[in-house]
Amino acid sequence: MAPPPLPFAHLNLTRNPFGELDDRDLLAIAQVDPSRWIEHLREPSGVVLLLGEKGRGKTTSLKVLAAAIDAAYVHLDEERPRMPPLERSTVIDEAQRLGGWFRRRLWKDRRIRAIGSHHDHAAELRRSGRTVLVETLPLSWNATNLIRLVDERIDRFRRSEGPVPTLPPETAERLLREFGSDIRRLLGRLYDVVQRMSEVGPLSNRL
């Protein structure tokens, strides 16, 4: 009996590139330059506040920064948002889930180095003696950025030399018009496209 076909081998891929990534893959292909944030954190009271709605790149940015400064990454659960004991420098994702009284106490701890949130906590942080750098995400998105992201994801999971799916510039422009800066939903659409592809070709063929 012939062995079953390898998933996505018909696309010259080891997996669907647009699904959830583990941290190793995410950090390898993330298009995030944390140098400005790292420079700000040279200030002992410095803290970086990344603002944005879901799908705008906060989690990726925080994980890249955490790896660069050897900090712990903490994602707060929506149902039971609890902070673990602080043992070293830490970045917090979804900080808006913490109660106001707890946040104001937490901000004074200088082991908190970066915060991702849907809400602007800059005034609270400053009142707690912190020097705040606020960034609203995404910093920039255009067709060139999107094509580079798609190419890097596909290259990460390429099986061998040879053709792989591609994203034409006109399709990148159309996706950005539809999804704007919500890259998470945009990648979800590309995930569905790859799931349906029967042969290598432009991703636009199934959109």
C-alpha positions in Angstrom: 0.0 0.0 0.0 1.3 3.4 -0.9 2.1 5.8 2.0 -0.4 8.6 2.4 0.6 11.9 0.7 2.4 14.4 2.9 0.2 17.4 3.8 0.8 20.4 1.6 3.5 18.6 -0.4 1.5 19.5 -3.5 2.3 23.1 -2.7 6.0 22.4 -1.9 5.2 23.3 1.8 5.5 21.4 5.1 2.4 23.1 6.5 0.0 25.9 6.0 2.2 29.0 6.5 -0.6 31.2 7.7 -1.7 29.2 10.8 -0.6 30.0 14.4 3.2 29.9 14.8 5.2 28.7 17.7 7.5 31.3 19.3 10.6 30.0 17.4 9.0 30.4 14.0 7.3 33.7 15.0 10.6 35.3 16.1 12.4 33.9 13.0 10.2 35.7 10.5 8.8 38.7 12.5 9.0 42.0 10.7 9.7 44.0 13.9 12.6 46.2 14.6 12.8 46.7 18.4 15.9 49.0 18.4 14.0 52.2 19.2 12.2 50.5 22.2 15.5 49.0 23.5 17.1 52.4 23.4 14.3 53.9 25.4 14.6 51.1 28.0 18.1 52.2 28.8 16.4 54.7 31.0 15.9 52.9 34.4 12.3 54.1 34.7 11.6 53.5 31.0 8.6 51.5 29.8 7.2 50.9 26.4 3.4 51.0 25.8 2.2 49.4 22.6 -1.4 50.4 21.7 -3.7 48.7 19.2 -6.7 46.6 18.6 -6.6 42.8 18.1 -4.6 41.7 15.1 -2.4 44.8 14.8 0.8 43.1 15.9 1.1 43.8 19.6 1.8 40.2 20.6 4.4 39.7 17.9 6.1 43.0 18.8 6.1 42.2 22.6 7.6 38.7 22.0 10.3 40.2 19.8 11.1 42.8 22.4 11.0 40.2 25.3 13.5 38.0 23.4 15.8 41.0 22.7 16.0 42.1 26.3 15.7 38.6 27.9 12.4 39.4 29.6 9.5 37.2 30.5 6.4 37.4 28.3 3.1 37.3 30.1 -0.3 37.1 28.3 -3.2 37.9 30.5 -6.1 35.6 30.2 -9.5 37.2 29.4 -11.5 35.2 31.9 -9.0 35.2 34.8 -6.3 37.8 34.3 -3.7 37.0 36.9 -0.1 38.3 37.1 2.5 35.7 38.1 5.1 36.7 40.6 7.7 39.0 39.0 11.1 37.3 39.0 12.8 39.3 36.3 12.1 41.9 33.6 8.7 41.3 32.2 6.4 42.4 29.3 2.7 42.2 29.7 0.2 41.6 26.9 -3.5 42.6 27.2 -2.9 44.8 30.2 -6.3 46.4 29.9 -7.7 43.2 31.5 -6.1 44.2 34.9 -8.1 46.2 37.4 -7.2 49.9 37.8 -6.0 49.6 41.4 -3.8 46.6 40.6 -2.4 48.3 37.5 -1.4 51.4 39.4 0.5 49.3 41.9 2.1 47.2 39.2 3.4 50.1 37.1 5.7 51.2 40.0 7.7 48.0 39.6 10.5 48.8 37.2 10.8 45.1 36.2 7.7 45.9 34.0 9.5 46.9 30.8 6.7 46.9 28.2 2.9 46.7 28.0 0.5 45.8 25.2 -3.0 47.1 25.6 -6.1 48.3 23.9 -6.3 51.3 26.3 -3.9 54.2 26.8 -2.3 53.8 30.3 0.4 56.5 29.6 -1.0 58.9 32.3 -1.2 56.2 34.9 2.4 55.1 34.1 3.7 58.7 34.3 2.0 59.2 37.7 3.8 56.1 38.8 7.1 57.6 38.0 7.7 55.9 34.7 9.2 57.4 31.5 6.8 56.2 28.8 7.3 55.6 25.1 3.9 55.2 23.4 3.6 53.4 20.0 0.4 52.9 18.2 0.4 49.7 16.1 0.6 48.9 13.3 3.5 51.3 12.6 3.1 50.9 8.9 1.5 48.5 6.5 1.6 48.6 2.7 1.6 46.0 -0.1 5.4 45.7 0.0 5.3 44.9 3.7 2.6 42.4 3.2 4.3 40.6 0.3 7.5 40.4 2.4 5.6 38.9 5.3 3.9 36.3 3.0 7.1 35.4 1.3 9.0 34.9 4.6 6.2 32.7 6.0 6.2 30.6 2.8 10.0 30.3 2.7 10.0 29.2 6.4 7.9 26.2 5.5 9.2 25.4 2.0 9.9 21.7 1.4 12.6 22.1 -1.3 13.7 24.3 -4.2 11.1 24.9 -6.7 7.8 26.8 -7.1 5.7 27.8 -4.1 2.5 29.9 -3.8 3.0 33.6 -4.3 1.1 36.8 -3.5 0.8 39.2 -6.5 1.1 42.9 -5.7 -2.5 43.6 -6.9 -3.8 41.0 -4.6 -1.8 42.4 -1.7 -3.4 45.8 -2.4 -6.9 44.3 -2.5 -6.4 42.5 0.8 -5.2 45.7 2.5 -8.2 47.5 1.2 -10.5 44.8 2.6 -8.8 44.2 6.0 -6.8 47.4 6.6 -4.4 47.0 9.5 -6.1 43.9 10.8 -3.3 41.6 9.8 -4.6 38.7 11.9 -7.9 38.5 9.9 -6.0 39.0 6.7 -3.7 36.0 7.5 -6.8 34.0 8.4 -8.1 34.6 4.9 -4.8 33.5 3.4 -4.9 30.4 5.6 -8.3 29.5 4.1 -7.0 30.0 0.6 -4.0 27.7 1.1 -6.3 25.0 2.6 -8.2 25.0 -0.6 -5.3 25.1 -3.1 -4.8 22.0 -5.2 -1.6 23.2 -7.0 1.1 25.8 -6.8 0.1 29.2 -8.1 -0.8 32.7 -7.1 -2.8 33.0 -3.9 -5.2 35.3 -5.8 -6.5 32.3 -7.7 -8.8 31.3 -4.7 -9.6 34.8 -3.3 
